[in-house]
């Protein structure tokens, strides 16, 4: 008879809620949610066009894990706003489900002997990678969007490699457990929605449960309620106006970017980026454009004499927040490429964009030829009918459809076509 005072004894666990049905329902929700998280995460990495290495690639050592990469498209123009908004909002919304699932199987973590056979040992090791990898991904993700960069190293490789370890263990777990989970969930349920017979079998079911304070179904509603609350206090970060105020958990959610044409969300301010106003004045600032036929230096007045175009494009940050479409006006990147020898659209190359900013990631960033060629891709001089504000990148910033915010470089100093 095992000692009930020890967590290795089934008698130690007293909750009447645990059981294969409760665990399976949570597992099936995570199956869908984690798969979407993994795919949108991989897509987030692809959106950086890491092939433009080293400037855009924060995880250069990825090797075969980059097999799926492709040139990031420019349409639909809200693509990254959608994928990264889903990634971060779904990640946060799933936290109660993940924690409830871990709680529901915690007796198994202490079960003895640790391994009854080689396959059982392998399954337990995959469970450690699953639980460890899952917690690691959620914790690093939440810390990242809360701007608490307390990771042991760069977020990018940690979260990227962590994702592969986690998802590999997750795929093994699903392959092993999905048939059982479906069987448990499909089992006939009584009028109250509870599984019948009343007593479930299995090592998760307490042999001497406490009297129930809530039904299994009630407990699932509680978990669902927790997810709904997190969703309701996170999703607002993807919308402008009063909805953004509901994003109580988001570090940027409550910040008021002010009113007027520049009154939309900002990530890095000019002050944070170390922008010196003297450098951005009409007299001092010159955009240096280099390409096949040499270099031209253009002041703001010169740029204003070039054909100007407008684009309605959102800003979509890698942290998951985004704005609705803003009206940008400026010079097409393809027209600037034409100034230095790339007049024929097919011949337009990738471009290296360099900023005046002194602090923060992506002071230098690359754009692919398809992004340069897109008629909506601009070196913007105005937004919503007025000059860019300093925090939005005055005197000029890049704006490209469907690109992550970090690649829409602000306070642009230099464009070098064909440098990547
Ligand atoms: C609460 C949960 C999560 C949050 C808040 C979160 C947040 C984020 C953020 C902000 C990024 C973009 C970082 C950047 O480019 O600066 C990201 C990227 C990514 N996420 Fe998550 N994530 C979460 C969970 C997950 C999970 C569970 C997986 C895997 C199953 C995952 C896989 C990825 C991948 C592969 C990337 C691309 C990494 C890169 O660009 O190098 N994430 N995540």
Boltz pocket constraint, residues with backbone or C-beta under 6 A from the ligand:
constraints:
  - pocket:
      binder: B
      contacts: [[A, 34], [A, 37], [A, 38], [A, 40], [A, 41], [A, 42], [A, 44], [A, 45], [A, 58], [A, 59], [A, 87], [A, 88], [A, 90], [A, 91], [A, 92], [A, 134], [A, 137], [A, 138], [A, 139], [A, 140], [A, 141], [A, 142], [A, 144], [A, 145], [A, 155], [A, 156], [A, 157], [A, 159], [A, 160], [A, 162], [A, 163], [A, 164], [A, 166], [A, 167], [A, 318], [A, 319], [A, 320]]
      max_distance: 6.0
